[in-house]
Amino acid sequence: MSEWNLPDLIDHTVLRPDATKIDVLRLCKEAKEYRFTVIFVPPCYVDEAVAAVAGTAIRVGIPIGFPLGCHTTKTKVAEAVEAVARGAHVLDMVMNVSRLKSGDREYVRKDITEVVNATPGVEHKVILETCYLTPQEKRTACQLVVEAGADYVKTSTGFGAAGATVDDVRLMKEAVVGRAKVKASGGIRDWKTTLAMLEAGADRIGTSASLAIMAEWHPQRQSTS
C-alpha cells in the first residue's frame, strides 16, 4: 500500500453542473490541506481557482470540449488557449468520439494535435470516453493520442454511460506502450477501486470522492508502515 503517495496521484475534481463558487473554493482549500497536486474546476472558475492556490505547488486543471468532445477544433483551441492564459497548467480535452466512430482518424489526430501545439508547456490529457468505444476503437484512439503528442490517455468524463474499468486501464496501458500515461476517471469513489486502477497500470486517478478515498487509504498506509 505504501508504494503510492496517493495525494500526488489524484486529480481532485469538482465538475458537477450545479457546482458553485463556494464548492470550487472548498476544493482549493481541500487540495492545500490534503496536498493534492492537481485540481480540476469548471472553466468559468479558472481565475478564482488560480488565485486560491497561488503560492502553492498545486496546478489548476481545466476540461476542454467537455463533456461531449464534439466542439470544433477551433473552439477547443480557443478554450485551451484562454485557460492557459488565465493560469491553468493541465488540460483534459475530450476526444471527438463521433469522428472516431465515423472512421475519421485524421480528423481526430489533428483535433488533438492543434490543442497540444497551441498550448505548449502544459500537461495534456485526452479523454476517450471508453464506454462508447469497441476494444479496437480504444486501441486506435490511444495510438492517435500518442501520435498527436499528448501526455495522457484518460478513460472517461464521468458524464458518459459508464466510467473507468480495470480492463480498459489495462488495454490503454498496453496500447500506449510507454509513450503516454494513463488516467483513470469516472466512478472511482473508494480506495479499493482506486487501488485496482493503480495496480492495472493507471498513473493518475481523477475523482470527486478524493476525501473519502483518502480516509480509507490512511489506515491502510499506517498498517503497512
C-alpha positions as CSV (number, residue, x, y, z in Angstrom):
1,M,0.0,0.0,0.0
2,S,2.8,2.4,0.9
3,E,4.4,2.3,-2.6
4,W,2.0,5.1,-3.7
5,N,1.9,8.6,-2.3
6,L,-1.8,8.9,-3.1
7,P,-2.2,12.7,-2.9
8,D,0.3,13.1,-5.7
9,L,-1.7,10.8,-7.9
10,I,-5.2,12.3,-7.5
11,D,-6.7,15.0,-9.7
12,H,-9.1,16.4,-7.1
13,T,-12.2,17.4,-9.1
14,V,-15.4,19.3,-9.0
15,L,-17.2,19.5,-12.4
16,R,-20.8,18.9,-11.5
17,P,-23.2,21.2,-13.4
18,D,-24.6,22.5,-10.1
19,A,-21.2,23.2,-8.5
20,T,-21.0,26.7,-7.1
21,K,-18.2,29.1,-6.5
22,I,-18.3,28.0,-2.8
23,D,-17.7,24.4,-3.9
24,V,-14.8,25.4,-6.1
25,L,-13.1,27.4,-3.2
26,R,-13.7,24.5,-0.9
27,L,-12.0,22.2,-3.4
28,C,-9.0,24.5,-3.4
29,K,-8.9,24.6,0.4
30,E,-9.1,20.8,0.5
31,A,-6.3,20.5,-2.0
32,K,-4.0,22.5,0.2
33,E,-4.9,20.6,3.3
34,Y,-4.6,17.1,1.7
35,R,-1.6,18.1,-0.5
36,F,-3.3,17.2,-3.8
37,T,-1.1,18.4,-6.7
38,V,-3.8,18.9,-9.3
39,I,-7.4,20.3,-9.1
40,F,-10.0,20.4,-11.8
41,V,-12.6,23.1,-11.9
42,P,-15.2,24.4,-14.5
43,P,-13.6,26.8,-16.9
44,C,-15.6,29.7,-15.6
45,Y,-13.8,29.4,-12.3
46,V,-10.3,29.3,-13.5
47,D,-9.5,32.8,-12.2
48,E,-10.8,32.0,-8.7
49,A,-9.0,28.7,-8.5
50,V,-5.7,30.1,-9.7
51,A,-5.9,32.8,-7.1
52,A,-6.9,30.4,-4.3
53,V,-3.9,28.1,-4.8
54,A,-1.3,30.9,-5.6
55,G,2.0,30.3,-3.9
56,T,1.5,26.5,-3.7
57,A,2.6,23.7,-6.0
58,I,-1.0,22.9,-6.9
59,R,-1.7,23.0,-10.6
60,V,-5.1,24.1,-11.9
61,G,-6.7,21.8,-14.5
62,I,-9.5,22.8,-16.9
63,P,-11.6,20.5,-19.1
64,I,-11.6,21.2,-22.8
65,G,-14.5,20.3,-25.2
66,F,-16.3,19.0,-22.1
67,P,-18.2,16.7,-21.8
68,L,-19.1,15.5,-25.3
69,G,-16.0,16.3,-27.3
70,C,-18.0,17.4,-30.4
71,H,-16.8,21.0,-30.4
72,T,-15.0,22.2,-33.5
73,T,-11.2,22.2,-33.3
74,K,-11.1,25.9,-33.4
75,T,-13.4,26.1,-30.3
76,K,-11.3,23.6,-28.4
77,V,-8.1,25.5,-29.2
78,A,-9.7,28.8,-28.1
79,E,-10.8,27.2,-24.8
80,A,-7.4,25.8,-24.2
81,V,-5.5,29.0,-25.0
82,E,-7.8,31.0,-22.8
83,A,-7.4,28.6,-19.9
84,V,-3.6,28.6,-20.1
85,A,-3.5,32.4,-20.4
86,R,-5.5,32.6,-17.2
87,G,-3.2,30.3,-15.3
88,A,-4.2,26.7,-16.0
89,H,-1.4,24.2,-16.2
90,V,-3.3,21.0,-17.0
91,L,-5.8,20.5,-19.8
92,D,-8.1,17.4,-20.2
93,M,-9.7,17.5,-23.6
94,V,-12.5,15.2,-24.7
95,M,-11.7,13.3,-27.9
96,N,-14.2,13.7,-30.7
97,V,-15.9,10.3,-30.2
98,S,-18.3,10.8,-33.1
99,R,-15.5,11.4,-35.6
100,L,-13.5,8.4,-34.3
101,K,-16.6,6.2,-34.7
102,S,-17.1,7.6,-38.1
103,G,-13.6,6.4,-39.1
104,D,-12.2,9.9,-39.4
105,R,-8.8,9.1,-37.8
106,E,-7.0,12.1,-39.4
107,Y,-9.7,14.5,-38.0
108,V,-9.2,13.1,-34.5
109,R,-5.4,13.3,-34.7
110,K,-5.5,16.8,-36.0
111,D,-8.1,17.9,-33.4
112,I,-5.8,16.8,-30.6
113,T,-2.6,18.0,-32.2
114,E,-3.9,21.5,-32.7
115,V,-4.7,21.9,-29.0
116,V,-1.4,20.4,-27.9
117,N,0.6,22.7,-30.3
118,A,-1.4,25.8,-29.3
119,T,-0.7,25.3,-25.6
120,P,3.0,24.3,-25.2
121,G,4.4,23.8,-21.7
122,V,1.3,22.4,-20.1
123,E,0.1,18.9,-19.5
124,H,-2.4,17.4,-21.9
125,K,-4.7,14.5,-21.3
126,V,-7.2,13.2,-23.8
127,I,-10.5,11.7,-22.6
128,L,-11.5,8.7,-24.8
129,E,-15.0,8.1,-23.2
130,T,-14.3,4.4,-23.3
131,C,-17.8,3.3,-22.6
132,Y,-18.8,4.2,-26.2
133,L,-15.8,2.5,-27.9
134,T,-15.1,-1.0,-29.0
135,P,-11.7,-2.5,-27.9
136,Q,-10.2,-1.8,-31.3
137,E,-11.5,1.8,-31.2
138,K,-9.9,2.2,-27.8
139,R,-6.6,1.0,-29.2
140,T,-6.9,3.3,-32.3
141,A,-7.7,6.2,-30.0
142,C,-4.6,5.6,-27.9
143,Q,-2.5,5.5,-31.0
144,L,-3.9,8.8,-32.2
145,V,-3.3,10.4,-28.8
146,V,0.3,9.3,-28.8
147,E,0.8,10.5,-32.4
148,A,-0.7,13.9,-31.5
149,G,1.8,14.4,-28.7
150,A,-0.5,14.4,-25.7
151,D,0.8,13.2,-22.3
152,Y,-2.0,11.0,-21.2
153,V,-5.0,8.9,-22.3
154,K,-7.9,9.1,-19.9
155,T,-10.8,6.8,-19.6
156,S,-13.9,8.9,-19.0
157,T,-15.6,12.2,-18.4
158,G,-17.8,10.9,-15.6
159,F,-20.8,12.0,-17.7
160,G,-21.0,9.0,-20.1
161,A,-22.9,5.8,-19.7
162,A,-20.2,4.2,-17.6
163,G,-16.8,5.2,-16.1
164,A,-13.4,3.6,-15.7
165,T,-12.9,-0.1,-15.7
166,V,-9.8,-2.2,-14.8
167,D,-10.0,-3.9,-18.2
168,D,-9.9,-0.5,-20.0
169,V,-7.0,0.7,-18.0
170,R,-5.0,-2.4,-18.8
171,L,-5.9,-2.1,-22.5
172,M,-4.9,1.5,-22.6
173,K,-1.7,0.9,-20.8
174,E,-0.8,-1.8,-23.3
175,A,-1.9,0.3,-26.3
176,V,0.3,3.4,-25.4
177,V,3.4,1.1,-24.9
178,G,5.0,3.6,-22.6
179,R,4.6,6.6,-24.9
180,A,1.9,8.2,-22.8
181,K,0.5,7.8,-19.3
182,V,-3.0,6.6,-18.3
183,K,-5.5,8.4,-16.2
184,A,-8.5,6.5,-14.7
185,S,-11.6,8.6,-14.1
186,G,-15.3,8.1,-13.7
187,G,-17.0,6.2,-10.9
188,I,-13.9,5.9,-8.7
189,R,-15.2,6.5,-5.2
190,D,-13.3,4.3,-2.8
191,W,-9.8,3.1,-2.0
192,K,-10.5,-0.5,-3.2
193,T,-11.4,0.8,-6.7
194,T,-8.5,3.2,-6.7
195,L,-6.1,0.5,-5.8
196,A,-7.4,-1.8,-8.5
197,M,-6.9,1.0,-11.1
198,L,-3.4,1.7,-9.9
199,E,-2.5,-2.0,-10.0
200,A,-3.9,-2.2,-13.5
201,G,-1.5,0.5,-14.6
202,A,-3.2,3.8,-14.0
203,D,-0.7,6.7,-13.4
204,R,-3.3,9.1,-12.2
205,I,-6.8,9.0,-10.7
206,G,-9.5,11.6,-11.4
207,T,-12.2,11.7,-8.8
208,S,-14.6,14.0,-6.9
209,A,-14.5,11.5,-4.0
210,S,-10.9,12.2,-3.1
211,L,-11.5,12.8,0.6
212,A,-13.5,9.6,1.1
213,I,-10.7,7.7,-0.7
214,M,-8.0,9.4,1.4
215,A,-9.9,8.5,4.6
216,E,-9.7,4.8,3.7
217,W,-6.2,5.0,2.4
218,H,-4.6,6.5,5.5
219,P,-5.4,3.5,7.8
220,Q,-4.2,1.1,5.1
221,R,-1.0,3.0,4.8
222,Q,-0.3,3.1,8.5
223,S,-0.9,-0.6,8.8
224,T,1.9,-1.3,6.3
225,S,4.4,1.3,7.7
